[in-house]
Amino acid sequence: MSTKRKPPTMTHKPKEEVNKKAIIWTGAIFVILVVIVAVLILIQ
């Protein structure tokens, strides 16, 4: 008879992935703010 394998006691921690959507949104908001400030400065 074959013995059943026990599941590993140490489970590997999944690698933390960078939240790409959050970086894109933050970058887009920053760029939009810079453009708005530049336009306001040029209008004056």
DAJO-V475838 format. One record per residue. N is the residue number from 1. RES is the residue in one small letter. OMEGA is omega as a letter, one per 20 degrees, with the letter a starting at -180 (* if undefined). Layout:
BEGIN
n=N res=RES omega=OMEGA
n=N res=RES omega=OMEGA
END
This chain:
BEGIN
n=1 res=m omega=r
n=2 res=s omega=r
n=3 res=t omega=r
n=4 res=k omega=r
n=5 res=r omega=r
n=6 res=k omega=r
n=7 res=p omega=a
n=8 res=p omega=a
n=9 res=t omega=r
n=10 res=m omega=r
n=11 res=t omega=r
n=12 res=h omega=r
n=13 res=k omega=r
n=14 res=p omega=a
n=15 res=k omega=r
n=16 res=e omega=r
n=17 res=e omega=r
n=18 res=v omega=r
n=19 res=n omega=a
n=20 res=k omega=a
n=21 res=k omega=r
n=22 res=a omega=r
n=23 res=i omega=r
n=24 res=i omega=r
n=25 res=w omega=r
n=26 res=t omega=r
n=27 res=g omega=a
n=28 res=a omega=r
n=29 res=i omega=r
n=30 res=f omega=a
n=31 res=v omega=r
n=32 res=i omega=r
n=33 res=l omega=r
n=34 res=v omega=r
n=35 res=v omega=r
n=36 res=i omega=r
n=37 res=v omega=r
n=38 res=a omega=r
n=39 res=v omega=r
n=40 res=l omega=r
n=41 res=i omega=a
n=42 res=l omega=a
n=43 res=i omega=a
n=44 res=q omega=*
END
